[in-house]
């Protein structure tokens, strides 16, 4: 390893190499959801059976992400990144060839194992090669590339599935994966501090795999199976609690743990990890709610629903380029507070949903929400990771992404549960006001009856159809109110992040910190200037 600093061209070559693999992984995650109905018809499967195409991937992600730092040390960063790239690309190709549902689920598990470690590894790589004053710009460029995936995913997936075949949503990963393999081979190198563990923590691996896998299954299957009234969900919940408790104890006492939990001794890291848990909870679930609302209430097709979500990605790309320049020049806590406030404002506008809301009244709040994310992710990563020693970044980004993934899964589970239960509450309340003495109900029935009579129905049939339409309107209104409740809940989640910000310490660049003597008051200095160049 040379003492000379890593050249700018080499830094950006590494950035685009790891970004390409990450884009492939995120694109596949967002594109698969749209093609599920086509897969269901191809395999003659039920909705519950098709859900395993998604669940198996998420469960595999949940298992491998906590171990990504440890696996990097075992195999070496470059080799492990290549293993992930080959595993994800090959399993994508085999998913497209799948002759039956069982084989497809197995390949999705391999995809999850190959793709899960990509994001935390890419974050660690970029934080290692760039000094703090350049990290904001680097993460903004990387994030801009990543945001292309959720913009293109729903629309591209719908087009491919409708006009070609669902199998092509997996085949398109092949050219991306091949190019990424050669780029990573050429530019990525191992850091000098990655030390191979002397022993394999078998007990920790077993506890981790069973614990995180069962937790993901509880979150994915809970609402569909009425939570702990289901024996399967109850067993998975108890097993997850016991295994994860054992995993924490094991990692705190093991000489060479898979996931080093002592990193939580850093205050900024602990608060930042809690913040990304809340942000993941709010962000993922809000996307799901908007997609469901546009398709189930407004009757949009998959293409138009995807167009409603796309402005958020555009907003994030714009915000990333701004926040990337500001993050090393001003207090990151102010940027984070501004981002969370904007997210809360966008969710406030989403609480005002109606059955006749137009496209732009959904697209603009979505743009604002996407714009807010650019002022959340970059400063939050700076606050969370900048004070972590370089040799512990792999482990730290793994823990950080575990929190983000669990938050996202819990968010989806919570909002779907609230959606179903609050809908029942609102329906009971609304129907209690629908009776024969209600003037509004009588007038509404008359309007509908006249409508059906004018379209050729006899009086008796028209009255029966009018009653059915009134019931349908009541159910729809109950659903709309439950969506509004969910958006209010997510607004509170984003607002709660603001309570954590005052307890975080501002981070200054290494040069600024040295000029002030390191940590001064509530301000922290970055501890590393970026990796030196590898020896020729």
C-alpha positions in Angstrom: 0.0 0.0 0.0 1.4 3.3 -1.1 1.5 6.4 1.2 0.3 8.6 -1.7 -3.4 9.7 -1.5 -5.8 7.9 -3.8 -6.2 9.8 -7.1 -9.5 11.5 -7.9 -10.0 9.4 -11.1 -9.5 6.2 -9.1 -12.0 7.3 -6.4 -14.7 8.0 -8.9 -14.0 4.8 -10.8 -14.6 2.9 -7.6 -17.7 5.0 -6.9 -19.3 4.1 -10.3 -18.3 0.5 -9.9 -20.0 0.0 -6.6 -22.9 2.2 -7.6 -23.6 0.0 -10.7 -24.0 -3.1 -8.5 -26.2 -1.3 -6.0 -28.4 0.1 -8.8 -28.9 -3.4 -10.1 -29.9 -4.6 -6.7 -32.3 -1.7 -5.9 -33.8 -1.9 -9.4 -34.6 -5.6 -9.1 -36.2 -5.0 -5.7 -38.6 -2.3 -7.1 -39.3 -3.9 -10.4 -40.4 -7.3 -9.1 -43.5 -6.0 -7.3 -45.1 -4.8 -10.6 -44.6 -8.2 -12.3 -46.1 -10.4 -9.5 -49.6 -10.7 -11.2 -47.9 -12.0 -14.4 -45.8 -14.5 -12.4 -49.0 -15.6 -10.6 -50.7 -16.4 -13.9 -47.6 -18.1 -15.3 -47.4 -20.5 -12.3 -51.1 -20.7 -11.5 -50.3 -19.7 -8.0 -52.3 -18.0 -5.2 -51.6 -14.6 -3.9 -50.2 -16.1 -0.7 -47.9 -18.4 -2.6 -46.6 -15.5 -4.8 -45.9 -13.4 -1.7 -43.0 -15.8 -1.0 -41.2 -14.3 -4.1 -40.9 -11.1 -2.1 -40.7 -12.5 1.4 -37.9 -15.0 0.6 -35.7 -12.2 -0.8 -36.3 -9.9 2.2 -35.6 -12.7 4.7 -32.3 -13.5 2.9 -31.4 -9.8 3.0 -32.2 -9.7 6.7 -29.8 -12.6 7.3 -26.8 -11.5 5.3 -26.7 -7.7 6.1 -25.7 -8.1 9.8 -22.8 -10.3 8.7 -21.5 -8.2 5.8 -18.7 -6.5 7.8 -17.5 -9.9 9.1 -17.8 -11.5 5.7 -15.7 -8.7 4.2 -13.0 -9.5 6.7 -13.2 -13.2 6.0 -13.0 -13.0 2.2 -11.5 -9.6 1.6 -13.5 -6.6 0.4 -12.8 -7.0 -3.3 -13.3 -10.7 -3.4 -16.5 -10.6 -1.4 -17.9 -7.8 -3.5 -17.2 -9.9 -6.6 -18.9 -12.9 -5.0 -22.0 -10.8 -4.3 -22.0 -9.6 -7.9 -21.7 -13.0 -9.4 -24.2 -14.6 -7.0 -26.8 -11.9 -7.7 -26.3 -11.9 -11.5 -26.3 -15.7 -11.8 -29.4 -16.1 -9.6 -31.2 -13.4 -11.6 -30.6 -15.3 -14.8 -31.8 -18.6 -13.2 -34.9 -16.7 -11.8 -35.8 -15.9 -15.4 -35.4 -19.5 -16.3 -37.5 -20.8 -13.4 -39.8 -23.7 -14.4 -41.9 -23.5 -11.3 -42.6 -21.4 -8.2 -40.4 -23.4 -5.9 -37.3 -22.9 -8.0 -38.0 -19.2 -8.4 -38.3 -18.8 -4.6 -35.0 -20.7 -4.1 -33.3 -18.4 -6.6 -34.8 -15.3 -4.9 -33.2 -16.5 -1.7 -29.8 -16.6 -3.5 -30.5 -13.1 -4.9 -31.2 -11.8 -1.4 -28.0 -13.4 -0.1 -26.0 -11.8 -3.0 -27.6 -8.4 -2.9 -28.1 -7.8 0.8 -24.5 -7.0 1.6 -24.1 -4.7 -1.4 -25.5 -1.4 0.1 -23.6 -1.5 3.4 -20.4 -2.5 1.6 -20.7 0.3 -0.9 -21.3 2.8 1.9 -18.2 1.6 3.8 -16.1 1.7 0.6 -17.1 5.3 -0.2 -16.6 6.5 3.3 -13.2 4.9 3.4 -11.8 6.3 0.1 -13.2 9.9 0.5 -12.2 12.4 3.2 -15.1 14.0 5.0 -15.1 17.2 3.0 -15.6 15.2 -0.2 -18.0 12.6 1.1 -21.1 14.7 0.8 -20.6 15.1 -3.0 -19.6 11.5 -3.4 -22.7 10.2 -1.5 -24.9 12.6 -3.5 -23.6 11.2 -6.8 -24.0 7.7 -5.6 -27.5 8.4 -4.2 -28.5 10.0 -7.5 -27.6 6.8 -9.3 -29.5 4.8 -6.7 -32.6 6.9 -7.1 -32.8 6.1 -10.8 -33.9 2.6 -9.7 -37.2 3.5 -7.9 -38.0 6.0 -10.7 -37.5 3.4 -13.5 -38.4 0.3 -11.6 -42.3 0.4 -11.4 -42.7 1.9 -14.9 -40.0 -0.2 -16.6 -41.2 -3.4 -14.8 -44.8 -2.7 -15.9 -43.8 -2.1 -19.6 -41.6 -5.3 -19.7 -44.2 -7.5 -18.1 -47.0 -6.2 -20.3 -45.1 -6.2 -23.6 -42.4 -9.0 -23.3 -42.4 -11.4 -20.4 -42.0 -11.2 -16.6 -38.8 -13.3 -17.1 -37.1 -10.3 -18.7 -37.2 -8.3 -15.5 -34.5 -10.7 -14.3 -32.6 -11.1 -17.6 -31.9 -7.3 -17.7 -29.6 -7.8 -14.8 -27.2 -9.8 -16.9 -25.4 -7.0 -18.9 -25.4 -4.8 -15.8 -23.9 -7.5 -13.7 -21.2 -8.4 -16.3 -20.1 -4.8 -16.7 -20.1 -4.3 -12.9 -18.0 -7.5 -12.4 -15.2 -6.2 -14.7 -15.3 -2.7 -13.2 -15.1 -3.9 -9.6 -12.2 -6.3 -10.6 -10.3 -3.5 -12.2 -10.7 -0.7 -9.6 -11.7 -2.0 -6.1 -8.9 -3.0 -3.8 -8.7 -4.4 -0.2 -8.1 -2.0 2.7 -4.9 -2.6 4.7 -6.8 -2.9 8.0 -9.2 -5.7 7.0 -7.9 -8.5 9.3 -9.1 -12.0 8.7 -10.8 -13.5 11.8 -8.8 -16.2 13.5 -11.9 -18.3 14.2 -15.5 -18.7 12.9 -18.2 -17.8 15.4 -20.6 -20.7 14.6 -22.9 -20.0 17.5 -23.2 -16.3 16.5 -24.0 -17.3 12.8 -26.7 -19.7 13.9 -28.3 -17.3 16.3 -28.1 -14.5 13.7 -29.6 -16.5 10.8 -32.5 -17.9 12.8 -33.2 -14.7 14.7 -33.2 -12.2 11.8 -34.9 -14.7 9.5 -37.7 -15.4 11.9 -38.1 -11.7 12.7 -38.5 -11.0 8.9 -41.1 -13.8 8.6 -43.1 -12.4 11.5 -43.2 -8.9 9.9 -44.1 -10.3 6.5 -46.7 -12.8 7.5 -48.2 -11.2 10.6 -51.1 -9.2 9.2 -52.0 -11.8 6.6 -52.2 -14.5 9.3 -53.8 -12.3 12.0 -50.5 -11.9 13.9 -50.2 -14.0 17.1 -53.5 -15.7 16.6 -51.5 -17.7 14.1 -49.4 -20.6 15.5 -46.8 -20.1 12.8 -46.4 -16.4 13.5 -46.4 -17.0 17.3 -43.7 -19.6 17.0 -41.6 -17.4 14.7 -42.0 -14.5 17.1 -40.9 -16.4 20.2 -38.0 -18.0 18.3 -36.9 -14.6 16.9 -37.0 -13.0 20.4 -35.0 -15.8 22.0 -32.4 -16.1 19.2 -31.9 -12.3 18.9 -31.5 -12.0 22.7 -28.9 -14.8 22.5 -27.3 -13.2 19.5 -26.8 -9.8 21.4 -25.3 -11.6 24.4 -23.0 -13.7 22.2 -21.8 -10.7 20.2 -21.1 -8.7 23.4 -19.0 -11.6 24.9 -17.3 -13.1 21.8 -13.7 -12.3 21.2 -14.3 -11.9 17.4 -18.0 -11.1 17.0 -19.8 -11.2 13.6 -21.5 -7.9 14.4 -19.4 -5.8 16.9 -22.1 -4.1 19.0 -19.5 -2.0 21.0 -19.8 0.5 18.1 -23.0 1.7 19.8 -20.8 3.3 22.5 -20.5 6.2 20.0 -23.3 8.6 20.8 -23.8 9.9 17.3 -23.8 6.4 15.9 -26.5 5.2 18.4 -28.7 8.2 17.8 -28.1 8.1 14.0 -29.0 4.4 13.9 -32.2 5.0 15.8 -33.0 7.9 13.4 -32.4 5.7 10.3 -34.7 3.1 11.8 -37.5 5.7 12.1 -36.8 7.1 8.6 -36.8 3.6 7.1 -40.1 3.0 8.9 -41.7 6.1 7.5 -40.2 6.2 4.0 -40.9 2.6 2.8 -44.4 2.4 4.2 -45.4 5.8 2.7 -44.5 4.5 -0.8 -46.6 1.4 -0.2 -49.6 3.4 1.0 -49.5 5.8 -2.0 -49.2 2.9 -4.4 -52.1 1.1 -2.8 -54.2 4.2 -2.7 -53.8 5.1 -6.3 -54.6 1.5 -7.5 -57.3 0.5 -5.0 -59.2 3.8 -4.4 -58.5 5.8 -7.5 -58.3 2.9 -9.9 -55.0 3.8 -11.5 -53.2 1.1 -13.5 -49.6 0.0 -12.6 -48.1 2.4 -15.1 -50.0 5.5 -13.8 -49.4 4.5 -10.2 -45.7 4.3 -11.0 -45.8 7.8 -12.5 -47.3 9.1 -9.3 -44.3 7.8 -7.3 -41.7 8.9 -9.8 -41.6 12.6 -8.8 -40.3 11.5 -5.4 -37.2 10.1 -7.1 -36.7 13.2 -9.1 -37.0 15.4 -5.9 -34.4 13.2 -4.2 -31.9 13.5 -7.1 -32.2 17.3 -7.0 -31.9 17.5 -3.2 -28.9 15.1 -3.1 -26.8 17.4 -5.4 -27.6 20.4 -3.1 -27.1 18.6 0.3 -23.9 16.9 -1.0 -22.3 20.4 -1.3 -23.7 21.7 1.9 -23.1 18.8 4.3 -19.4 19.6 4.9 -19.9 23.4 5.0 -22.7 23.8 7.5 -24.2 22.1 10.5 -25.5 18.7 9.4 -28.1 18.8 12.2 -29.8 21.8 10.5 -29.9 20.0 7.2 -31.4 16.9 8.9 -34.0 19.0 10.8 -35.0 20.7 7.6 -35.4 17.4 5.7 -37.5 15.8 8.5 -39.7 19.0 8.6 -40.2 18.8 4.8 -41.1 15.1 5.1 -43.7 15.9 7.8 -45.2 18.7 5.6 -45.5 16.4 2.6 -47.2 13.8 4.8 -49.6 16.4 6.1 -50.7 17.1 2.5 -51.1 13.3 2.0 -53.5 13.2 5.0 -56.0 15.3 2.9 -56.7 12.5 0.5 -60.2 12.3 -1.1 -61.9 9.9 -3.5 -61.6 12.5 -6.3 -58.1 13.8 -5.6 -56.3 14.4 -8.9 -52.9 13.3 -10.1 -51.0 16.5 -9.3 -52.3 16.8 -5.8 -50.6 13.5 -5.2 -47.5 14.0 -7.3 -46.5 17.3 -5.7 -46.5 16.0 -2.1 -44.6 13.0 -3.4 -42.0 15.4 -5.0 -41.7 17.3 -1.7 -41.3 14.0 0.2 -38.6 12.8 -2.2 -36.8 16.2 -2.0 -36.8 15.9 1.8 -35.0 12.5 1.7 -32.0 14.1 0.0 -31.7 16.4 3.1 -32.1 13.4 5.4 -29.9 10.6 4.1 -26.7 12.6 3.4 -26.4 14.6 6.7 -27.7 11.6 8.7 -24.9 9.4 7.3 -22.4 12.1 8.0 -23.5 12.5 11.6 -23.7 8.7 12.2 -20.5 7.5 10.5 -18.0 10.3 10.4 -16.7 9.7 13.9 -16.3 6.0 13.4 -12.7 4.8 12.9 -12.0 3.7 9.4 -11.3 0.1 10.3 -14.8 -0.3 11.9 -16.8 1.2 9.0 -17.7 -2.1 7.5 -19.2 -3.3 10.8 -20.8 0.0 11.4 -22.5 0.3 8.0 -23.8 -3.2 8.5 -25.4 -2.3 11.8 -26.8 0.9 10.3 -28.4 -0.9 7.4 -29.8 -3.6 9.7 -31.7 -0.8 11.5 -32.9 0.7 8.2 -34.1 -2.7 6.9 -35.9 -3.6 10.1 -37.5 -0.2 10.2 -38.7 -0.6 6.7 -40.2 -4.0 7.3 -41.8 -2.9 10.6 -43.2 0.1 8.8 -44.9 -1.9 6.1 -46.3 -4.3 8.7 -47.6 -1.5 10.9 -49.3 0.5 8.2 -51.0 -2.5 6.7 -52.2 -3.6 10.1 -53.5 0.0 10.9 -55.0 0.2 7.4 -57.1 -2.9 8.0 -58.1 -2.2 11.6 -58.8 1.5 11.3 -60.9 0.8 8.2 -63.1 -1.5 10.3 -63.4 1.2 13.0 -64.3 3.9 10.6 -66.8 1.6 8.8 -68.5 0.8 12.1 -68.7 4.6 12.9 -70.0 5.6 9.5 -72.6 2.8 9.2 -74.0 3.8 12.6 -75.0 7.1 11.0 -76.7 5.4 8.0 -80.3 4.8 9.0 -83.7 5.6 7.7 -84.1 8.8 9.7 -81.0 10.3 8.1 -81.9 13.0 5.6 -78.5 12.8 4.0 -78.9 9.1 3.4 -82.4 9.4 2.0 -81.3 12.1 -0.4 -78.2 10.1 -1.5 -80.4 7.0 -2.1 -82.8 9.1 -4.1 -80.0 10.4 -6.3 -78.6 6.9 -7.0 -82.1 5.5 -7.6 -82.9 8.2 -10.2 -79.6 7.5 -11.8 -80.4 3.8 -12.3 -83.9 4.5 -13.4 -82.6 6.9 -16.1 -80.4 4.1 -17.3 -83.3 1.7 -17.8 -83.7 -0.1 -14.4 -87.2 -0.6 -12.9 -88.0 1.1 -9.5 -87.4 -2.0 -7.4 -84.1 -2.8 -9.0 -83.0 0.8 -8.9 -83.6 1.0 -5.2 -81.6 -2.2 -4.5 -78.7 -0.9 -6.7 -78.9 2.5 -4.9 -78.5 0.7 -1.5 -75.6 -1.3 -2.8 -73.9 1.9 -4.1 -74.4 3.6 -0.8 -72.8 0.7 1.1 -69.9 0.8 -1.4 -69.4 4.6 -0.8 -69.4 4.0 2.9 -66.7 1.3 2.7 -64.7 3.5 0.3 -64.9 6.4 2.7 -63.8 4.2 5.6 -60.8 3.1 3.6 -59.9 6.7 2.8 -60.1 7.7 6.4 -57.8 4.8 7.4 -55.3 5.9 4.8 -55.4 9.4 6.3 -54.8 7.9 9.8 -51.7 6.0 8.4 -50.3 9.2 6.9 -50.8 11.0 10.3 -49.0 8.1 12.0 -46.0 8.5 9.6 -46.0 12.3 10.1 -45.5 11.6 13.8 -42.7 9.2 13.0 -40.8 11.8 11.0 -41.4 14.4 13.6 -40.0 12.2 16.3 -36.6 12.2 14.5 -36.4 15.9 15.3 -36.3 15.1 19.1 -33.0 13.1 18.5 -31.2 15.9 16.6 -30.3 18.2 19.6 -28.4 15.3 21.3 -26.2 14.7 18.2 -22.8 16.4 17.9 -22.0 18.3 14.8 -19.2 16.8 12.6 -16.5 19.0 11.1 -14.0 18.0 8.4 -10.6 16.7 9.4 -8.8 19.9 8.6 -11.4 22.0 10.5 -11.2 19.7 13.4 -7.4 19.8 13.6 -7.5 23.5 13.5 -9.7 23.5 16.6 -7.9 20.8 18.4 -10.2 17.9 17.6 -13.5 17.6 19.6 -14.6 21.0 20.9 -17.7 21.3 23.0 -20.5 19.5 21.1 -18.6 19.2 17.8 -16.7 16.2 16.6 -13.8 16.0 14.1 -13.6 13.3 11.4 -11.0 10.7 12.2 -9.8 9.7 8.7 -8.7 11.5 5.6 -9.5 8.6 3.2 -7.5 5.6 2.2 -4.1 5.9 0.5 -3.6 4.5 -3.0 -2.8 0.8 -3.4 0.7 -0.2 -4.3 1.4 -0.9 -8.0 
